[in-house]
Amino acid sequence: MAYKEKAAAIKYNNEFIKQAYDRINLTVPKGRKEEIQNAAAQNSESVNAFINRLIDAELERVKGDVTPGDSFHFSRKGTSV
C-alpha cells in the first residue's frame, strides 16, 4: 500500500510489527556486536535474521530434551541444562 505521507507509512508498519512480533532487547559484550554484524553480512542476512536462524537451530536441537514447563538455558558450548 502506497502512502503519500511517510509518517503514515511508519505508523502503519509500527502497528503491524507491534501486533505480529515480540521484542527482545539483546545485550552483548563490547565488540561482539560488530562480530555478529560481520557474520550476518557474510551470510547475506540482516542481524535479526541471523540471530533468529541461530535460535531456531538451537531450539530444534534441544527440542527432544525439553518437555513443556521445563526451564533450560543454553551454554556457549551448546549444551542445555
TORTI-294997 format. One record per atom (N, C-alpha, C): residue number from 1; residue in three letters; atom name; x, z, y. Coordinates in Angstrom, 2 decimals, always signed. Example, Ala and Ser with C-alpha at 12.3 -4.5 7.8 and 13.67 -1.06 7.14 Angstrom:
REM residues 2
BADO    n  res  atom       px       pz       py
BADO    1  ALA     N   +13.19    +7.80    -5.69
BADO    1  ALA    CA   +12.30    +7.80    -4.50
BADO    1  ALA     C   +13.20    +7.80    -3.30
BADO    2  SER     N   +12.85    +7.08    -2.25
BADO    2  SER    CA   +13.67    +7.14    -1.06
BADO    2  SER     C   +12.90    +7.87    +0.03
***
This chain:
REM residues 81
BADO    n  res  atom       px       pz       py
BADO    1  MET     N    +0.84    +0.00    -1.17
BADO    1  MET    CA    +0.00    +0.00    +0.00
BADO    1  MET     C    +0.90    +0.00    +1.24
BADO    2  ALA     N    +0.67    -0.94    +2.13
BADO    2  ALA    CA    +1.49    -1.05    +3.33
BADO    2  ALA     C    +0.89    -0.18    +4.44
BADO    3  TYR     N    +1.75    +0.48    +5.16
BADO    3  TYR    CA    +1.33    +1.34    +6.26
BADO    3  TYR     C    +1.90    +0.81    +7.56
BADO    4  LYS     N    +1.09    +0.83    +8.61
BADO    4  LYS    CA    +1.56    +0.42    +9.92
BADO    4  LYS     C    +2.41    +1.52   +10.54
BADO    5  GLU     N    +2.11    +2.74   +10.17
BADO    5  GLU    CA    +2.85    +3.87   +10.72
BADO    5  GLU     C    +3.73    +4.49    +9.64
BADO    6  LYS     N    +4.99    +4.64    +9.94
BADO    6  LYS    CA    +5.93    +5.22    +8.99
BADO    6  LYS     C    +5.53    +6.65    +8.63
BADO    7  ALA     N    +5.03    +7.39    +9.59
BADO    7  ALA    CA    +4.64    +8.78    +9.35
BADO    7  ALA     C    +3.53    +8.86    +8.31
BADO    8  ALA     N    +2.59    +7.93    +8.34
BADO    8  ALA    CA    +1.51    +7.92    +7.36
BADO    8  ALA     C    +2.05    +7.64    +5.96
BADO    9  ALA     N    +3.03    +6.75    +5.86
BADO    9  ALA    CA    +3.64    +6.43    +4.56
BADO    9  ALA     C    +4.37    +7.64    +4.01
BADO   10  ILE     N    +5.10    +8.32    +4.86
BADO   10  ILE    CA    +5.84    +9.51    +4.43
BADO   10  ILE     C    +4.87   +10.60    +3.97
BADO   11  LYS     N    +3.80   +10.80    +4.71
BADO   11  LYS    CA    +2.81   +11.80    +4.35
BADO   11  LYS     C    +2.18   +11.46    +3.00
BADO   12  TYR     N    +1.84   +10.21    +2.79
BADO   12  TYR    CA    +1.25    +9.78    +1.52
BADO   12  TYR     C    +2.21   +10.04    +0.37
BADO   13  ASN     N    +3.47    +9.64    +0.54
BADO   13  ASN    CA    +4.47    +9.84    -0.51
BADO   13  ASN     C    +4.69   +11.32    -0.81
BADO   14  ASN     N    +4.76   +12.14    +0.22
BADO   14  ASN    CA    +4.95   +13.58    +0.03
BADO   14  ASN     C    +3.77   +14.21    -0.71
BADO   15  GLU     N    +2.56   +13.78    -0.41
BADO   15  GLU    CA    +1.39   +14.31    -1.11
BADO   15  GLU     C    +1.40   +13.90    -2.58
BADO   16  PHE     N    +1.77   +12.65    -2.86
BADO   16  PHE    CA    +1.86   +12.19    -4.25
BADO   16  PHE     C    +2.89   +13.00    -5.02
BADO   17  ILE     N    +4.06   +13.18    -4.45
BADO   17  ILE    CA    +5.13   +13.95    -5.10
BADO   17  ILE     C    +4.67   +15.38    -5.34
BADO   18  LYS     N    +4.00   +15.97    -4.37
BADO   18  LYS    CA    +3.52   +17.35    -4.49
BADO   18  LYS     C    +2.55   +17.50    -5.67
BADO   19  GLN     N    +1.70   +16.50    -5.89
BADO   19  GLN    CA    +0.72   +16.56    -6.96
BADO   19  GLN     C    +1.29   +16.18    -8.32
BADO   20  ALA     N    +2.31   +15.33    -8.35
BADO   20  ALA    CA    +2.78   +14.77    -9.61
BADO   20  ALA     C    +4.04   +15.42   -10.18
BADO   21  TYR     N    +4.77   +16.17    -9.37
BADO   21  TYR    CA    +6.06   +16.68    -9.80
BADO   21  TYR     C    +6.22   +18.16    -9.49
BADO   22  ASP     N    +7.06   +18.83   -10.29
BADO   22  ASP    CA    +7.51   +20.19    -9.99
BADO   22  ASP     C    +8.88   +20.09    -9.35
BADO   23  ARG     N    +9.20   +21.02    -8.48
BADO   23  ARG    CA   +10.50   +21.05    -7.83
BADO   23  ARG     C   +11.34   +22.17    -8.38
BADO   24  ILE     N   +12.63   +21.88    -8.55
BADO   24  ILE    CA   +13.60   +22.89    -8.96
BADO   24  ILE     C   +14.78   +22.79    -8.00
BADO   25  ASN     N   +15.13   +23.91    -7.39
BADO   25  ASN    CA   +16.28   +23.95    -6.49
BADO   25  ASN     C   +17.51   +24.26    -7.33
BADO   26  LEU     N   +18.45   +23.36    -7.39
BADO   26  LEU    CA   +19.63   +23.50    -8.24
BADO   26  LEU     C   +20.85   +23.79    -7.38
BADO   27  THR     N   +21.58   +24.84    -7.74
BADO   27  THR    CA   +22.84   +25.13    -7.07
BADO   27  THR     C   +23.97   +24.97    -8.08
BADO   28  VAL     N   +25.05   +24.39    -7.62
BADO   28  VAL    CA   +26.22   +24.16    -8.48
BADO   28  VAL     C   +27.47   +24.62    -7.74
BADO   29  PRO     N   +28.53   +24.93    -8.47
BADO   29  PRO    CA   +29.77   +25.36    -7.81
BADO   29  PRO     C   +30.32   +24.26    -6.89
BADO   30  LYS     N   +31.03   +24.67    -5.85
BADO   30  LYS    CA   +31.65   +23.72    -4.91
BADO   30  LYS     C   +32.43   +22.67    -5.68
BADO   31  GLY     N   +32.27   +21.43    -5.28
BADO   31  GLY    CA   +32.99   +20.32    -5.91
BADO   31  GLY     C   +32.21   +19.68    -7.05
BADO   32  ARG     N   +31.29   +20.42    -7.65
BADO   32  ARG    CA   +30.52   +19.90    -8.78
BADO   32  ARG     C   +29.52   +18.84    -8.32
BADO   33  LYS     N   +28.98   +18.98    -7.10
BADO   33  LYS    CA   +28.01   +18.01    -6.59
BADO   33  LYS     C   +28.61   +16.61    -6.56
BADO   34  GLU     N   +29.81   +16.50    -6.03
BADO   34  GLU    CA   +30.47   +15.19    -5.96
BADO   34  GLU     C   +30.73   +14.65    -7.36
BADO   35  GLU     N   +31.12   +15.52    -8.27
BADO   35  GLU    CA   +31.36   +15.12    -9.66
BADO   35  GLU     C   +30.07   +14.57   -10.30
BADO   36  ILE     N   +28.95   +15.22   -10.04
BADO   36  ILE    CA   +27.66   +14.78   -10.56
BADO   36  ILE     C   +27.26   +13.45    -9.92
BADO   37  GLN     N   +27.44   +13.33    -8.62
BADO   37  GLN    CA   +27.11   +12.08    -7.93
BADO   37  GLN     C   +27.93   +10.91    -8.48
BADO   38  ASN     N   +29.21   +11.14    -8.73
BADO   38  ASN    CA   +30.07   +10.08    -9.27
BADO   38  ASN     C   +29.64    +9.69   -10.68
BADO   39  ALA     N   +29.31   +10.67   -11.50
BADO   39  ALA    CA   +28.87   +10.38   -12.87
BADO   39  ALA     C   +27.56    +9.60   -12.85
BADO   40  ALA     N   +26.64    +9.97   -11.97
BADO   40  ALA    CA   +25.37    +9.26   -11.85
BADO   40  ALA     C   +25.62    +7.82   -11.40
BADO   41  ALA     N   +26.49    +7.64   -10.42
BADO   41  ALA    CA   +26.79    +6.30    -9.91
BADO   41  ALA     C   +27.41    +5.43   -11.00
BADO   42  GLN     N   +28.26    +6.00   -11.83
BADO   42  GLN    CA   +28.88    +5.25   -12.92
BADO   42  GLN     C   +27.83    +4.75   -13.91
BADO   43  ASN     N   +26.72    +5.46   -14.01
BADO   43  ASN    CA   +25.63    +5.06   -14.90
BADO   43  ASN     C   +24.53    +4.30   -14.16
BADO   44  SER     N   +24.80    +3.95   -12.90
BADO   44  SER    CA   +23.82    +3.25   -12.05
BADO   44  SER     C   +22.49    +4.01   -11.99
BADO   45  GLU     N   +22.59    +5.34   -11.83
BADO   45  GLU    CA   +21.42    +6.21   -11.76
BADO   45  GLU     C   +21.46    +7.02   -10.48
BADO   46  SER     N   +20.30    +7.48   -10.06
BADO   46  SER    CA   +20.26    +8.47    -9.00
BADO   46  SER     C   +20.69    +9.80    -9.61
BADO   47  VAL     N   +21.05   +10.74    -8.77
BADO   47  VAL    CA   +21.43   +12.07    -9.25
BADO   47  VAL     C   +20.24   +12.70    -9.98
BADO   48  ASN     N   +19.05   +12.53    -9.44
BADO   48  ASN    CA   +17.86   +13.09   -10.06
BADO   48  ASN     C   +17.64   +12.49   -11.45
BADO   49  ALA     N   +17.73   +11.18   -11.58
BADO   49  ALA    CA   +17.55   +10.53   -12.89
BADO   49  ALA     C   +18.63   +10.98   -13.87
BADO   50  PHE     N   +19.87   +11.11   -13.40
BADO   50  PHE    CA   +20.98   +11.54   -14.23
BADO   50  PHE     C   +20.73   +12.94   -14.79
BADO   51  ILE     N   +20.37   +13.87   -13.91
BADO   51  ILE    CA   +20.13   +15.25   -14.33
BADO   51  ILE     C   +18.93   +15.32   -15.27
BADO   52  ASN     N   +17.86   +14.60   -14.96
BADO   52  ASN    CA   +16.69   +14.60   -15.83
BADO   52  ASN     C   +17.01   +14.03   -17.21
BADO   53  ARG     N   +17.84   +12.99   -17.28
BADO   53  ARG    CA   +18.22   +12.42   -18.57
BADO   53  ARG     C   +19.01   +13.43   -19.40
BADO   54  LEU     N   +19.92   +14.16   -18.74
BADO   54  LEU    CA   +20.69   +15.18   -19.45
BADO   54  LEU     C   +19.79   +16.32   -19.94
BADO   55  ILE     N   +18.86   +16.74   -19.11
BADO   55  ILE    CA   +17.92   +17.79   -19.50
BADO   55  ILE     C   +17.08   +17.32   -20.68
BADO   56  ASP     N   +16.56   +16.10   -20.61
BADO   56  ASP    CA   +15.75   +15.56   -21.71
BADO   56  ASP     C   +16.53   +15.54   -23.02
BADO   57  ALA     N   +17.79   +15.11   -22.96
BADO   57  ALA    CA   +18.61   +15.04   -24.16
BADO   57  ALA     C   +18.84   +16.44   -24.74
BADO   58  GLU     N   +19.12   +17.41   -23.89
BADO   58  GLU    CA   +19.37   +18.77   -24.37
BADO   58  GLU     C   +18.09   +19.41   -24.92
BADO   59  LEU     N   +16.97   +19.19   -24.26
BADO   59  LEU    CA   +15.71   +19.74   -24.76
BADO   59  LEU     C   +15.35   +19.12   -26.10
BADO   60  GLU     N   +15.59   +17.84   -26.27
BADO   60  GLU    CA   +15.34   +17.18   -27.55
BADO   60  GLU     C   +16.24   +17.76   -28.63
BADO   61  ARG     N   +17.48   +18.05   -28.28
BADO   61  ARG    CA   +18.44   +18.59   -29.23
BADO   61  ARG     C   +18.01   +19.97   -29.73
BADO   62  VAL     N   +17.50   +20.80   -28.84
BADO   62  VAL    CA   +17.15   +22.17   -29.23
BADO   62  VAL     C   +15.69   +22.30   -29.65
BADO   63  LYS     N   +14.94   +21.24   -29.57
BADO   63  LYS    CA   +13.51   +21.30   -29.85
BADO   63  LYS     C   +13.20   +21.96   -31.18
BADO   64  GLY     N   +13.93   +21.66   -32.22
BADO   64  GLY    CA   +13.68   +22.23   -33.53
BADO   64  GLY     C   +14.05   +23.70   -33.64
BADO   65  ASP     N   +14.88   +24.18   -32.72
BADO   65  ASP    CA   +15.36   +25.56   -32.79
BADO   65  ASP     C   +14.49   +26.53   -32.01
BADO   66  VAL     N   +13.52   +26.03   -31.26
BADO   66  VAL    CA   +12.75   +26.88   -30.36
BADO   66  VAL     C   +11.27   +26.80   -30.72
BADO   67  THR     N   +10.64   +27.95   -30.82
BADO   67  THR    CA    +9.20   +28.00   -31.04
BADO   67  THR     C    +8.53   +28.40   -29.74
BADO   68  PRO     N    +7.27   +27.98   -29.54
BADO   68  PRO    CA    +6.58   +28.33   -28.28
BADO   68  PRO     C    +6.64   +29.84   -28.01
BADO   69  GLY     N    +6.92   +30.19   -26.78
BADO   69  GLY    CA    +7.01   +31.58   -26.38
BADO   69  GLY     C    +8.41   +32.15   -26.43
BADO   70  ASP     N    +9.33   +31.47   -27.14
BADO   70  ASP    CA   +10.72   +31.93   -27.18
BADO   70  ASP     C   +11.37   +31.68   -25.83
BADO   71  SER     N   +12.36   +32.49   -25.51
BADO   71  SER    CA   +13.18   +32.21   -24.34
BADO   71  SER     C   +14.56   +31.81   -24.84
BADO   72  PHE     N   +15.21   +30.93   -24.11
BADO   72  PHE    CA   +16.52   +30.47   -24.51
BADO   72  PHE     C   +17.27   +29.99   -23.28
BADO   73  HIS     N   +18.57   +29.81   -23.42
BADO   73  HIS    CA   +19.37   +29.25   -22.34
BADO   73  HIS     C   +20.37   +28.28   -22.94
BADO   74  PHE     N   +20.97   +27.49   -22.08
BADO   74  PHE    CA   +21.95   +26.52   -22.52
BADO   74  PHE     C   +23.33   +26.97   -22.06
BADO   75  SER     N   +24.26   +26.94   -22.96
BADO   75  SER    CA   +25.63   +27.24   -22.55
BADO   75  SER     C   +26.33   +25.94   -22.20
BADO   76  ARG     N   +27.47   +26.02   -21.59
BADO   76  ARG    CA   +28.21   +24.81   -21.23
BADO   76  ARG     C   +28.69   +24.06   -22.47
BADO   77  LYS     N   +28.82   +24.75   -23.58
BADO   77  LYS    CA   +29.25   +24.09   -24.81
BADO   77  LYS     C   +28.09   +23.49   -25.58
BADO   78  GLY     N   +26.86   +23.64   -25.07
BADO   78  GLY    CA   +25.72   +23.01   -25.68
BADO   78  GLY     C   +25.02   +23.83   -26.76
BADO   79  THR     N   +25.38   +25.10   -26.90
BADO   79  THR    CA   +24.69   +25.93   -27.88
BADO   79  THR     C   +23.55   +26.67   -27.20
BADO   80  SER     N   +22.51   +26.91   -27.93
BADO   80  SER    CA   +21.40   +27.64   -27.35
BADO   80  SER     C   +21.31   +29.02   -27.98
BADO   81  VAL     N   +20.77   +29.95   -27.23
BADO   81  VAL    CA   +20.64   +31.32   -27.71
BADO   81  VAL     C   +19.18   +31.73   -27.54
***
